[in-house]
Amino acid sequence: MIAYELYWFDKTAKAHFIGILREKRENLLRITRESILNLGRKVIGSNEDVANIYFIQVEV
């Protein structure tokens, strides 16, 4: 199973773990960077910091 670990850099460039998003879609063509980062947007609640979010794909 594929999952994504999401991290966010704050203004001091310190990385914070946001959470893990488990991929549920069967159609892998529907997976985009934007769709993965939507979770990060919901957690930090600010569109201006979205550029400071990154993710790592992991196999679970």
Secondary structure, DSSP 4 states (H G I P E B T S, - for coil): -EEEEEEEE-TT--EEEEEEEE---S-GGG--HHHHHHHHHHHH--GGGGGGEEEEEEE-
